[in-house]
Amino acid sequence: MSASPPTKLLLAGAAALVVVAGAGGYGLARLTTKPAMSDAPADGRKVLYWYDPMVPAQRFDKPGKSPFMDMQLVPKYAGEADTSGSSAGVRIDPAIAQSLGVRTVEARQGVLAGGLTATGVVDFNQRDVAVVQARSGGFVQKVYGRAPGDVIEAGAPLADLLVPEWGGAQAEYLAVRRTGDAALIAAARQRLRLLGMSEGVIAAIDRDGRARTTITISTPLGGVITKLDVRAGMTVTAGQGLAEINGLSRVWITAAVPEAQAGQLRQDQPVGVALAAYPGETLRGAVQAILPQAQGDSRTLQARIELANPGGKLRPGMFATVSFDSDARPALLLPSEAVIRTGPRAIVMLAGENGRYQAVEVKIGREAGGQSEILAGLNAGQKVVASGQFLIDSEASLAGLNVRPLPATGPAMSTMPPAAAKPGLAEATGRVEQVNQDSVTLSHGPVPAIGWPAMTMAFRADPMLVRGLKPGDQVSFAFDQPPAGPTVRRTAKTGGGA
């Protein structure tokens, strides 16, 4: 049965739409589909592996997106870094270094000013304390309105004390005095002293011939009342403590110095003390004592400074900033930001010629004002990376380069690149058999310099020297023979394992 003309027209139109849609879909697919990523670069260079610059130790055998960061993996090309010797350093194109913000500074001779500053607290002078006691038993008849914390002058009255025992002894003394017997008079006066009467009370009895059974207790020095235990109507016994007075003419500043900086303290060291209550004013003093016990909770040592306190303006409990003077001495200085801390070691990235950089171990001394004293590892005038050094250090790790260790003696180090080998080092080539934390086992050829035949043996090695090595790597190395055993001092890859 044949289709009607209208039906044929509909079928023909549908077929045309299918053809047009197919052609459009094919074209859209051609426009939106990206070409497949090639493993080989356009310039024909060989790709060794791909890596994430933020995690350079992890290597990948094909390109793609980093599993660590939201970024594409970066190829590592053959010949990008010269690994023929670790002393040659790693090379980074100057344009790339500039885009990374790499900034270099020069090690220079200068004077490192003293930078030891600690917080302190104003405290009472514990050598200026008076304790007021009752010399005889009696009753408190009157108090003079004192309270703990009051600041009083020397001789200020605290309380009136009635001492019944004094009445009979004083009457006896007056009777003996009328006899004119010098020996008896002296014995009677001594008895008054033993009962607790002061020379002033005895002199008053001699002056007017009248017995006194009430005594006024007064303070022996001026200061602040830190303790007051006398009240009207109370009974006291001989030797009972009534008050404690702490003088304010001189005060202590107790400074808390971190244990790591305690080596900079010394007896009689001049200091400057500044208090927030008196801005712009610096009081001068000296370290009177360094207390023998460290504070376990804060790991600090206590340095005691004694200061005069005219007018009593230094009040116990005030906070102070204590600046310790130190002898300024010449030193090789480097900005502290240029130093990379790696556990027990300190490393800087030494900048050489033609965009080469070398990781160098340095020995750090004192630090102050953002400057670090270099005791060994650098010479004045050498340039060191101050910013961007962590990216360069990652690149050096990728290239399998090692940190140049400190020299055996003396602070001087050769400029980049260094000489071939240090005196006393034997050189050889070999294959890495095993790598441990502080040793490496090598199968090496003959070492004519010391008469060794070819053999496989374990060498002691710094962990940084064997970082990046793995069994099968071909290396050149230099070693010496200290009493502890053969020790590798320098390594460089010459080829990878199978």
LOPASE-443257 format. One record per residue (C-alpha): residue in one letter; chain; x, y negated, z negated. Coordinates in pm, 1 decimal, decimal comma. Layout:
SITE   residu   chaine          X          Y          Z
SITE        A        A          X          Y          Z
...
This chain:
SITE   residu   chaine          X          Y          Z
SITE        M        A        0,0        0,0        0,0
SITE        S        A      160,0     -324,2      109,4
SITE        A        A      173,1     -636,1     -107,4
SITE        S        A      -25,6     -938,4      -22,8
SITE        P        A      153,2    -1246,3      112,2
SITE        P        A      124,1    -1442,9     -215,6
SITE        T        A      274,5    -1150,7     -406,1
SITE        K        A      568,8    -1130,3     -162,2
SITE        L        A      639,7    -1495,8     -213,7
SITE        L        A      647,5    -1452,6     -592,1
SITE        L        A      886,6    -1159,3     -570,9
SITE        A        A     1118,3    -1347,9     -338,7
SITE        G        A     1128,5    -1646,7     -577,8
SITE        A        A     1206,2    -1427,9     -876,6
SITE        A        A     1491,9    -1260,7     -690,1
SITE        A        A     1637,6    -1601,4     -602,7
SITE        L        A     1622,8    -1710,5     -966,8
SITE        V        A     1805,9    -1395,7    -1076,8
SITE        V        A     2084,6    -1462,9     -826,3
SITE        V        A     2119,8    -1827,3     -930,4
SITE        A        A     2120,4    -1738,4    -1302,7
SITE        G        A     2386,9    -1475,8    -1248,5
SITE        A        A     2608,6    -1714,3    -1058,3
SITE        G        A     2565,9    -1981,8    -1327,7
SITE        G        A     2644,8    -1737,9    -1606,3
SITE        Y        A     2959,1    -1623,3    -1425,4
SITE        G        A     3073,2    -1982,7    -1381,3
SITE        L        A     2998,7    -2069,3    -1743,8
SITE        A        A     3194,2    -1770,5    -1859,9
SITE        R        A     3489,9    -1876,3    -1642,0
SITE        L        A     3479,3    -2224,2    -1795,2
SITE        T        A     3443,5    -2129,0    -2163,1
SITE        T        A     3660,5    -1819,9    -2186,5
SITE        K        A     4018,7    -1899,1    -2301,8
SITE        P        A     4303,7    -1720,4    -2130,5
SITE        A        A     4454,8    -1441,2    -2333,6
SITE        M        A     4747,9    -1548,3    -2555,8
SITE        S        A     5070,1    -1415,7    -2420,5
SITE        D        A     5331,7    -1273,0    -2650,0
SITE        A        A     5606,5    -1431,8    -2440,4
SITE        P        A     5664,3    -1808,4    -2422,3
SITE        A        A     5643,0    -1991,7    -2092,8
SITE        D        A     6018,1    -2064,4    -2091,1
SITE        G        A     6104,3    -1694,7    -2116,1
SITE        R        A     6266,9    -1706,9    -2459,2
SITE        K        A     6241,8    -1390,5    -2667,4
SITE        V        A     6011,2    -1402,1    -2970,3
SITE        L        A     6154,5    -1217,6    -3269,0
SITE        Y        A     5843,2    -1242,2    -3487,1
SITE        W        A     5569,3    -1479,7    -3599,8
SITE        Y        A     5540,9    -1637,9    -3945,2
SITE        D        A     5350,2    -1886,3    -4157,8
SITE        P        A     5577,9    -2180,9    -4249,0
SITE        M        A     5410,9    -2195,7    -4589,7
SITE        V        A     5486,8    -1825,4    -4657,0
SITE        P        A     5807,8    -1773,7    -4457,9
SITE        A        A     5898,8    -1439,8    -4613,0
SITE        Q        A     5599,3    -1266,5    -4451,2
SITE        R        A     5658,1    -1174,2    -4086,6
SITE        F        A     5408,1    -1062,1    -3821,2
SITE        D        A     5463,2     -871,8    -3495,3
SITE        K        A     5200,0    -1062,4    -3295,3
SITE        P        A     5047,5    -1411,4    -3283,3
SITE        G        A     4722,1    -1508,8    -3445,6
SITE        K        A     4579,0    -1699,2    -3738,3
SITE        S        A     4764,6    -1699,4    -4068,7
SITE        P        A     4595,7    -1493,5    -4342,6
SITE        F        A     4725,5    -1744,0    -4599,8
SITE        M        A     4651,0    -2084,2    -4448,2
SITE        D        A     4403,8    -2227,0    -4196,0
SITE        M        A     4663,5    -2248,7    -3920,4
SITE        Q        A     4815,8    -2049,3    -3634,9
SITE        L        A     5126,3    -1841,6    -3687,6
SITE        V        A     5450,5    -1994,3    -3557,1
SITE        P        A     5689,7    -1795,5    -3334,3
SITE        K        A     6051,4    -1741,8    -3431,6
SITE        Y        A     6267,1    -1737,8    -3117,5
SITE        A        A     6597,3    -1563,3    -3068,7
SITE        G        A     6888,5    -1805,3    -3095,1
SITE        E        A     6701,0    -2073,5    -3291,7
SITE        A        A     6936,2    -2040,2    -3585,2
SITE        D        A     7298,9    -1943,9    -3572,0
SITE        T        A     7340,2    -1655,1    -3811,9
SITE        S        A     7690,7    -1564,7    -3711,5
SITE        G        A     7806,3    -1684,9    -4051,7
SITE        S        A     7620,0    -1801,8    -4358,6
SITE        S        A     7860,8    -2087,0    -4403,7
SITE        A        A     7747,0    -2244,5    -4077,1
SITE        G        A     7404,7    -2328,8    -4220,7
SITE        V        A     7073,1    -2352,7    -4046,3
SITE        R        A     7010,9    -2594,9    -3759,8
SITE        I        A     6691,8    -2798,6    -3731,9
SITE        D        A     6623,4    -3024,4    -3439,0
SITE        P        A     6665,3    -3386,5    -3552,1
SITE        A        A     6329,5    -3482,5    -3399,5
SITE        I        A     6156,1    -3211,1    -3600,9
SITE        A        A     6344,4    -3314,9    -3915,0
SITE        Q        A     6226,2    -3671,6    -3864,2
SITE        S        A     5864,8    -3562,1    -3819,0
SITE        L        A     5889,1    -3357,4    -4140,1
SITE        G        A     6000,7    -3666,9    -4328,7
SITE        V        A     6344,6    -3531,1    -4412,1
SITE        R        A     6541,3    -3798,4    -4599,1
SITE        T        A     6904,3    -3774,3    -4702,6
SITE        V        A     7096,2    -3946,5    -4979,5
SITE        E        A     7465,2    -3972,2    -5049,8
SITE        A        A     7633,6    -3840,1    -5362,8
SITE        R        A     7806,6    -4139,7    -5518,0
SITE        Q        A     8023,2    -4228,7    -5813,5
SITE        G        A     7843,9    -4434,1    -6075,6
SITE        V        A     7773,4    -4477,5    -6443,8
SITE        L        A     7496,8    -4274,2    -6603,1
SITE        A        A     7343,1    -4484,6    -6876,4
SITE        G        A     7220,7    -4324,3    -7194,3
SITE        G        A     6863,9    -4215,3    -7152,6
SITE        L        A     6779,8    -4040,3    -7481,1
SITE        T        A     6455,3    -4182,7    -7614,3
SITE        A        A     6235,6    -4026,4    -7879,5
SITE        T        A     5921,9    -4110,3    -8073,3
SITE        G        A     5948,8    -4179,2    -8443,2
SITE        V        A     5736,6    -4252,0    -8748,4
SITE        V        A     5799,1    -4507,1    -9023,5
SITE        D        A     5825,2    -4327,5    -9357,9
SITE        F        A     5892,7    -4412,7    -9723,0
SITE        N        A     6252,0    -4422,2    -9837,1
SITE        Q        A     6258,8    -4120,7   -10066,5
SITE        R        A     6575,7    -4249,3   -10235,5
SITE        D        A     6386,2    -4551,6   -10369,3
SITE        V        A     6129,6    -4388,0   -10598,6
SITE        A        A     6052,5    -4457,9   -10969,1
SITE        V        A     5848,5    -4234,3   -11199,8
SITE        V        A     5674,6    -4401,6   -11498,2
SITE        Q        A     5625,3    -4178,8   -11805,3
SITE        A        A     5501,7    -4220,5   -12161,1
SITE        R        A     5799,7    -4214,0   -12400,5
SITE        S        A     5578,6    -4130,4   -12699,4
SITE        G        A     5235,8    -3983,2   -12752,1
SITE        G        A     4946,9    -4223,2   -12801,8
SITE        F        A     4624,1    -4368,8   -12668,4
SITE        V        A     4559,2    -4591,6   -12366,8
SITE        Q        A     4402,4    -4911,2   -12497,9
SITE        K        A     4396,0    -5117,0   -12177,7
SITE        V        A     4464,4    -5080,3   -11805,3
SITE        Y        A     4540,6    -5364,2   -11563,6
SITE        G        A     4319,7    -5273,9   -11269,8
SITE        R        A     4583,7    -5100,7   -11059,2
SITE        A        A     4506,3    -4840,4   -10791,6
SITE        P        A     4710,2    -4614,0   -10560,2
SITE        G        A     4824,7    -4809,4   -10254,9
SITE        D        A     4862,9    -5140,7   -10440,6
SITE        V        A     5182,3    -5331,6   -10368,3
SITE        I        A     5325,9    -5471,9   -10692,3
SITE        E        A     5634,1    -5658,3   -10808,6
SITE        A        A     5897,8    -5523,8   -11045,8
SITE        G        A     5786,5    -5556,5   -11410,9
SITE        A        A     5413,7    -5562,9   -11327,8
SITE        P        A     5205,0    -5421,2   -11619,9
SITE        L        A     5017,2    -5093,7   -11573,6
SITE        A        A     4862,4    -5017,1   -11915,5
SITE        D        A     4880,1    -5093,0   -12293,1
SITE        L        A     4959,6    -4785,9   -12501,7
SITE        L        A     4889,4    -4755,0   -12879,6
SITE        V        A     5155,1    -4538,9   -13049,2
SITE        P        A     5058,7    -4471,4   -13417,5
SITE        E        A     5387,9    -4294,1   -13482,7
SITE        W        A     5576,7    -4619,9   -13428,7
SITE        G        A     5405,4    -4801,6   -13717,3
SITE        G        A     5573,5    -4607,7   -14000,9
SITE        A        A     5914,8    -4603,8   -13833,6
SITE        Q        A     5910,0    -4980,6   -13775,4
SITE        A        A     5797,8    -5052,8   -14135,9
SITE        E        A     6082,9    -4834,2   -14263,2
SITE        Y        A     6329,6    -5019,4   -14040,1
SITE        L        A     6215,8    -5358,1   -14171,7
SITE        A        A     6254,8    -5237,6   -14532,5
SITE        V        A     6604,1    -5102,6   -14465,6
SITE        R        A     6705,3    -5427,7   -14294,3
SITE        R        A     6619,6    -5622,6   -14611,9
SITE        T        A     6873,1    -5414,7   -14810,4
SITE        G        A     7159,9    -5549,7   -14602,9
SITE        D        A     7325,6    -5205,4   -14578,9
SITE        A        A     7477,8    -5203,5   -14227,4
SITE        A        A     7502,5    -4823,7   -14208,9
SITE        L        A     7139,4    -4771,7   -14304,6
SITE        I        A     7025,8    -5045,8   -14066,5
SITE        A        A     7216,0    -4883,8   -13776,0
SITE        A        A     7063,8    -4542,0   -13857,3
SITE        A        A     6711,7    -4689,2   -13869,9
SITE        R        A     6762,7    -4867,0   -13532,7
SITE        Q        A     6878,1    -4540,3   -13378,4
SITE        R        A     6563,6    -4370,6   -13501,4
SITE        L        A     6352,6    -4636,9   -13324,9
SITE        R        A     6536,9    -4568,4   -12999,8
SITE        L        A     6479,3    -4193,6   -13033,1
SITE        L        A     6107,1    -4256,2   -13077,2
SITE        G        A     6100,5    -4418,4   -12730,6
SITE        M        A     6120,6    -4787,0   -12815,1
SITE        S        A     6306,6    -5005,1   -12569,6
SITE        E        A     6575,3    -5253,5   -12668,1
SITE        G        A     6329,7    -5532,8   -12593,0
SITE        V        A     6077,3    -5400,0   -12848,2
SITE        I        A     6346,2    -5357,6   -13115,1
SITE        A        A     6476,9    -5708,8   -13049,0
SITE        A        A     6122,7    -5848,9   -13090,7
SITE        I        A     6090,7    -5673,9   -13430,0
SITE        D        A     6424,1    -5822,8   -13538,3
SITE        R        A     6316,0    -6164,9   -13420,3
SITE        D        A     5985,3    -6202,1   -13608,2
SITE        G        A     5997,7    -5918,2   -13859,8
SITE        R        A     5659,7    -5781,1   -13750,9
SITE        A        A     5581,4    -5419,0   -13659,0
SITE        R        A     5449,6    -5345,1   -13310,1
SITE        T        A     5248,0    -5028,9   -13245,7
SITE        T        A     5117,4    -5128,7   -12903,4
SITE        I        A     5348,7    -5128,1   -12599,3
SITE        T        A     5283,2    -5247,7   -12246,4
SITE        I        A     5390,5    -4995,9   -11978,4
SITE        S        A     5533,9    -5185,1   -11677,7
SITE        T        A     5690,0    -5088,6   -11343,6
SITE        P        A     6070,7    -5065,8   -11320,6
SITE        L        A     6077,0    -5172,2   -10952,9
SITE        G        A     5862,4    -5337,4   -10689,2
SITE        G        A     5686,3    -5139,7   -10422,2
SITE        V        A     5368,7    -4944,9   -10358,0
SITE        I        A     5188,1    -4731,8   -10614,0
SITE        T        A     5181,6    -4383,1   -10460,6
SITE        K        A     5042,7    -4209,2   -10769,2
SITE        L        A     4847,5    -4342,0   -11072,0
SITE        D        A     4730,2    -4114,5   -11355,3
SITE        V        A     4643,9    -4354,8   -11636,7
SITE        R        A     4290,6    -4452,9   -11740,0
SITE        A        A     4149,2    -4648,0   -12033,8
SITE        G        A     4078,6    -4438,2   -12342,9
SITE        M        A     4283,4    -4135,1   -12240,7
SITE        T        A     4532,0    -3965,6   -12469,4
SITE        V        A     4887,8    -3923,5   -12344,9
SITE        T        A     5175,4    -3712,6   -12467,4
SITE        A        A     5546,1    -3785,2   -12469,4
SITE        G        A     5690,3    -3734,7   -12121,8
SITE        Q        A     5355,0    -3738,7   -11943,5
SITE        G        A     5368,9    -3895,1   -11595,1
SITE        L        A     5162,0    -4207,6   -11561,7
SITE        A        A     5254,9    -4345,3   -11218,5
SITE        E        A     5497,0    -4324,3   -10924,9
SITE        I        A     5628,0    -4629,6   -10741,9
SITE        N        A     5793,9    -4618,4   -10397,3
SITE        G        A     6010,4    -4914,2   -10301,6
SITE        L        A     5954,6    -5092,8    -9969,1
SITE        S        A     6274,5    -5295,2    -9936,8
SITE        R        A     6417,2    -5028,1    -9702,0
SITE        V        A     6227,1    -4765,1    -9499,7
SITE        W        A     6311,2    -4457,0    -9297,3
SITE        I        A     6238,9    -4394,9    -8929,8
SITE        T        A     6210,0    -4022,3    -8860,5
SITE        A        A     6265,7    -3955,2    -8489,9
SITE        A        A     6172,1    -3622,0    -8326,2
SITE        V        A     6442,2    -3533,3    -8069,8
SITE        P        A     6377,7    -3236,3    -7833,8
SITE        E        A     6602,3    -2942,6    -7907,9
SITE        A        A     6736,9    -2942,7    -7550,5
SITE        Q        A     6871,7    -3298,2    -7603,4
SITE        A        A     6999,0    -3254,5    -7957,2
SITE        G        A     7356,0    -3225,2    -7830,2
SITE        Q        A     7352,1    -3599,9    -7760,3
SITE        L        A     7295,2    -3686,7    -8127,6
SITE        R        A     7574,0    -3780,1    -8366,1
SITE        Q        A     7608,9    -3924,1    -8713,4
SITE        D        A     7613,7    -4307,4    -8732,8
SITE        Q        A     7498,6    -4334,0    -8368,5
SITE        P        A     7357,6    -4684,0    -8301,3
SITE        V        A     6988,3    -4697,2    -8213,6
SITE        G        A     6726,1    -4949,5    -8115,1
SITE        V        A     6377,8    -4925,9    -8266,3
SITE        A        A     6070,7    -5081,4    -8103,3
SITE        L        A     5721,3    -5086,8    -8254,3
SITE        A        A     5393,9    -5150,7    -8076,3
SITE        A        A     5294,2    -5388,9    -8356,7
SITE        Y        A     5581,8    -5623,4    -8269,4
SITE        P        A     5618,0    -5628,6    -7888,7
SITE        G        A     5942,1    -5766,0    -7752,5
SITE        E        A     6126,1    -5715,1    -8081,3
SITE        T        A     6396,2    -5448,6    -8116,1
SITE        L        A     6539,2    -5358,8    -8455,7
SITE        R        A     6893,3    -5225,9    -8472,1
SITE        G        A     7001,4    -4940,4    -8694,0
SITE        A        A     7207,0    -4622,0    -8700,3
SITE        V        A     7145,8    -4250,8    -8744,5
SITE        Q        A     7187,2    -4190,1    -9116,0
SITE        A        A     7131,4    -3815,0    -9108,1
SITE        I        A     7042,3    -3531,7    -8870,4
SITE        L        A     6827,4    -3291,1    -9068,6
SITE        P        A     6962,8    -2934,9    -9061,3
SITE        Q        A     6639,1    -2753,8    -8976,9
SITE        A        A     6452,1    -2767,8    -8645,0
SITE        Q        A     6073,0    -2794,4    -8636,9
SITE        G        A     5949,6    -2456,2    -8517,0
SITE        D        A     5616,4    -2573,2    -8375,9
SITE        S        A     5752,6    -2858,7    -8163,5
SITE        R        A     6114,1    -2739,2    -8113,9
SITE        T        A     6253,1    -3076,0    -8221,1
SITE        L        A     6529,1    -3197,0    -8450,8
SITE        Q        A     6466,1    -3476,9    -8698,1
SITE        A        A     6699,2    -3776,9    -8690,1
SITE        R        A     6669,6    -4017,6    -8983,7
SITE        I        A     6733,0    -4390,1    -8941,6
SITE        E        A     6723,0    -4632,5    -9238,0
SITE        L        A     6616,2    -4993,8    -9174,0
SITE        A        A     6583,2    -5302,2    -9390,5
SITE        N        A     6221,9    -5411,1    -9436,4
SITE        P        A     6210,5    -5781,9    -9512,5
SITE        G        A     5859,7    -5896,6    -9588,9
SITE        G        A     5732,4    -5538,6    -9584,2
SITE        K        A     5626,3    -5558,9    -9218,4
SITE        L        A     5738,2    -5201,2    -9148,0
SITE        R        A     5459,7    -4995,1    -9297,3
SITE        P        A     5482,8    -4617,5    -9343,6
SITE        G        A     5280,8    -4434,6    -9081,0
SITE        M        A     5356,1    -4674,8    -8794,5
SITE        F        A     5475,6    -4519,3    -8467,1
SITE        A        A     5806,7    -4629,9    -8319,6
SITE        T        A     6010,4    -4571,3    -8004,3
SITE        V        A     6374,5    -4494,9    -8080,5
SITE        S        A     6640,5    -4544,2    -7810,3
SITE        F        A     6972,8    -4378,3    -7889,6
SITE        D        A     7284,5    -4551,5    -7759,2
SITE        S        A     7539,1    -4336,3    -7578,2
SITE        D        A     7880,6    -4391,9    -7429,6
SITE        A        A     7846,5    -4476,1    -7058,7
SITE        R        A     8099,3    -4279,8    -6852,6
SITE        P        A     8168,3    -4249,8    -6479,4
SITE        A        A     7994,7    -3958,5    -6308,3
SITE        L        A     7904,9    -3820,4    -5965,7
SITE        L        A     7535,6    -3902,6    -5935,1
SITE        L        A     7254,2    -3764,0    -5723,6
SITE        P        A     6877,3    -3834,8    -5737,7
SITE        S        A     6709,0    -3565,4    -5947,5
SITE        E        A     6446,1    -3515,2    -5674,7
SITE        A        A     6716,8    -3369,4    -5447,2
SITE        V        A     6782,7    -3075,1    -5680,1
SITE        I        A     6594,0    -2746,6    -5630,7
SITE        R        A     6561,3    -2550,9    -5955,6
SITE        T        A     6575,3    -2173,4    -5905,9
SITE        G        A     6575,9    -2028,0    -6255,1
SITE        P        A     6929,5    -2044,9    -6398,2
SITE        R        A     7073,0    -2211,6    -6087,4
SITE        A        A     7041,4    -2554,0    -5927,1
SITE        I        A     7062,5    -2584,4    -5546,4
SITE        V        A     7082,2    -2877,2    -5304,4
SITE        M        A     7052,1    -2881,6    -4925,3
SITE        L        A     7377,1    -3023,3    -4791,3
SITE        A        A     7331,3    -3213,0    -4462,9
SITE        G        A     7602,2    -3158,0    -4202,4
SITE        E        A     7654,4    -3266,4    -3844,0
SITE        N        A     7429,9    -3186,5    -3545,7
SITE        G        A     7124,2    -3117,2    -3760,8
SITE        R        A     7280,9    -2838,5    -3968,1
SITE        Y        A     7191,5    -2783,1    -4332,7
SITE        Q        A     7348,7    -2555,9    -4592,1
SITE        A        A     7212,7    -2449,5    -4932,1
SITE        V        A     7479,9    -2523,9    -5192,4
SITE        E        A     7479,4    -2437,0    -5560,6
SITE        V        A     7563,6    -2724,6    -5796,8
SITE        K        A     7616,6    -2760,7    -6168,6
SITE        I        A     7399,9    -3024,6    -6334,4
SITE        G        A     7500,6    -3229,2    -6639,8
SITE        R        A     7304,1    -3508,3    -6802,5
SITE        E        A     6992,7    -3664,4    -6649,1
SITE        A        A     6863,4    -4016,8    -6700,2
SITE        G        A     6665,3    -4271,4    -6502,2
SITE        G        A     6588,9    -4027,7    -6218,7
SITE        Q        A     6961,4    -3956,0    -6165,8
SITE        S        A     7142,8    -3627,8    -6229,8
SITE        E        A     7510,5    -3588,5    -6309,3
SITE        I        A     7683,9    -3340,1    -6075,1
SITE        L        A     7959,3    -3155,9    -6259,9
SITE        A        A     8054,3    -2918,3    -5976,9
SITE        G        A     7952,5    -2829,2    -5622,9
SITE        L        A     7967,6    -3164,3    -5440,6
SITE        N        A     8211,3    -3440,1    -5356,0
SITE        A        A     8141,2    -3811,7    -5343,1
SITE        G        A     8015,4    -3918,4    -4999,2
SITE        Q        A     7850,1    -3588,7    -4903,5
SITE        K        A     7489,5    -3622,1    -4787,3
SITE        V        A     7211,1    -3420,8    -4945,8
SITE        V        A     6844,7    -3384,3    -4849,8
SITE        A        A     6626,6    -3574,2    -5098,2
SITE        S        A     6283,4    -3502,5    -4943,7
SITE        G        A     6172,4    -3211,9    -4728,4
SITE        Q        A     6438,8    -2984,7    -4875,1
SITE        F        A     6187,5    -2713,3    -4960,0
SITE        L        A     6089,2    -2674,7    -4591,9
SITE        I        A     6456,1    -2653,6    -4495,4
SITE        D        A     6515,0    -2398,6    -4770,4
SITE        S        A     6229,8    -2188,9    -4628,7
SITE        E        A     6385,0    -2208,9    -4281,9
SITE        A        A     6720,4    -2101,1    -4425,6
SITE        S        A     6551,1    -1801,7    -4590,0
SITE        L        A     6399,8    -1702,8    -4254,7
SITE        A        A     6741,2    -1714,5    -4093,5
SITE        G        A     6886,6    -1486,5    -4362,8
SITE        L        A     7134,8    -1749,8    -4478,9
SITE        N        A     7283,9    -1745,7    -4827,2
SITE        V        A     7352,8    -2008,4    -5089,1
SITE        R        A     7712,6    -2119,9    -5107,7
SITE        P        A     7814,1    -2049,5    -5469,5
SITE        L        A     8001,0    -2276,3    -5705,6
SITE        P        A     8379,3    -2278,7    -5672,7
SITE        A        A     8572,1    -2068,7    -5921,1
SITE        T        A     8753,2    -2372,8    -6066,0
SITE        G        A     8719,9    -2747,6    -6032,4
SITE        P        A     8426,8    -2957,2    -5910,2
SITE        A        A     8546,4    -3018,0    -5556,6
SITE        M        A     8399,5    -2834,8    -5260,6
SITE        S        A     8496,4    -2846,1    -4896,3
SITE        T        A     8286,0    -3035,0    -4647,6
SITE        M        A     8051,6    -2861,2    -4401,3
SITE        P        A     8137,8    -2630,6    -4238,5
SITE        P        A     8385,9    -2487,4    -4493,6
SITE        A        A     8708,0    -2309,4    -4418,7
SITE        A        A     8703,2    -1946,5    -4312,4
SITE        A        A     8770,5    -1783,4    -4647,9
SITE        K        A     8883,2    -1870,0    -4997,5
SITE        P        A     9230,0    -1753,9    -5100,7
SITE        G        A     9218,5    -1412,6    -5263,5
SITE        L        A     8909,6    -1288,5    -5075,3
SITE        A        A     8926,4     -976,5    -4860,8
SITE        E        A     8706,0     -967,8    -4550,8
SITE        A        A     8534,8     -668,9    -4389,3
SITE        T        A     8235,1     -566,6    -4179,8
SITE        G        A     7989,7     -292,0    -4253,1
SITE        R        A     7637,2     -161,3    -4270,1
SITE        V        A     7393,4     -215,9    -4559,6
SITE        E        A     7291,0      116,4    -4713,4
SITE        Q        A     7106,5        1,1    -5026,3
SITE        V        A     7016,3     -331,4    -5189,9
SITE        N        A     6958,0     -367,0    -5563,1
SITE        Q        A     6894,5     -669,5    -5782,3
SITE        D        A     7262,3     -742,5    -5855,2
SITE        S        A     7448,5     -504,6    -5622,8
SITE        V        A     7465,5     -387,3    -5263,5
SITE        T        A     7594,3      -57,2    -5120,5
SITE        L        A     7792,3      -99,2    -4797,9
SITE        S        A     7948,6      141,2    -4546,9
SITE        H        A     8246,5      -61,9    -4430,3
SITE        G        A     8544,4      -14,6    -4207,1
SITE        P        A     8910,7      -27,6    -4312,5
SITE        V        A     9030,4     -334,2    -4507,3
SITE        P        A     9399,0     -369,8    -4408,6
SITE        A        A     9454,6     -672,1    -4632,9
SITE        I        A     9429,3     -455,8    -4944,5
SITE        G        A     9500,5     -114,7    -4791,7
SITE        W        A     9147,4       25,8    -4821,3
SITE        P        A     9029,2      296,3    -4575,7
SITE        A        A     8675,1      312,1    -4436,7
SITE        M        A     8427,4      418,3    -4708,3
SITE        T        A     8081,9      372,7    -4855,6
SITE        M        A     8071,6      204,9    -5196,3
SITE        A        A     7866,2      -24,6    -5418,6
SITE        F        A     7966,6     -388,3    -5469,1
SITE        R        A     7849,6     -628,7    -5736,7
SITE        A        A     7666,0     -927,8    -5584,7
SITE        D        A     7469,8    -1234,0    -5687,8
SITE        P        A     7095,2    -1183,3    -5618,8
SITE        M        A     7093,4    -1491,5    -5394,2
SITE        L        A     7369,5    -1342,6    -5175,9
SITE        V        A     7174,2    -1025,2    -5100,5
SITE        R        A     6839,6    -1196,5    -5054,8
SITE        G        A     6706,1    -1111,1    -4710,0
SITE        L        A     6933,4     -809,8    -4658,0
SITE        K        A     6783,6     -466,1    -4597,8
SITE        P        A     6920,7     -117,1    -4525,6
SITE        G        A     7054,0      -92,8    -4172,7
SITE        D        A     7165,7     -457,4    -4141,6
SITE        Q        A     7512,4     -511,5    -3997,0
SITE        V        A     7701,1     -771,6    -4201,7
SITE        S        A     8037,1     -934,8    -4240,5
SITE        F        A     8134,4    -1002,3    -4599,2
SITE        A        A     8414,4    -1125,5    -4823,0
SITE        F        A     8488,4     -990,6    -5168,8
SITE        D        A     8737,1     -999,3    -5451,1
SITE        Q        A     8825,1     -756,9    -5731,1
SITE        P        A     8767,2     -906,0    -6078,4
SITE        P        A     8794,1     -681,7    -6388,4
SITE        A        A     8419,6     -607,8    -6367,1
SITE        G        A     8466,4     -441,9    -6026,1
SITE        P        A     8461,4     -539,4    -5654,3
SITE        T        A     8226,5     -834,9    -5612,7
SITE        V        A     8082,5     -976,4    -5290,6
SITE        R        A     8131,7    -1352,8    -5266,1
SITE        R        A     8000,2    -1422,5    -4913,6
SITE        T        A     7778,1    -1240,6    -4665,5
SITE        A        A     7654,2    -1302,1    -4312,4
SITE        K        A     7432,7    -1091,8    -4089,3
SITE        T        A     7585,6     -981,3    -3761,4
SITE        G        A     7298,3     -756,6    -3650,8
SITE        G        A     6974,6     -592,7    -3766,3
SITE        G        A     6891,2     -230,9    -3844,8
SITE        A        A     6749,5       18,7    -3606,7
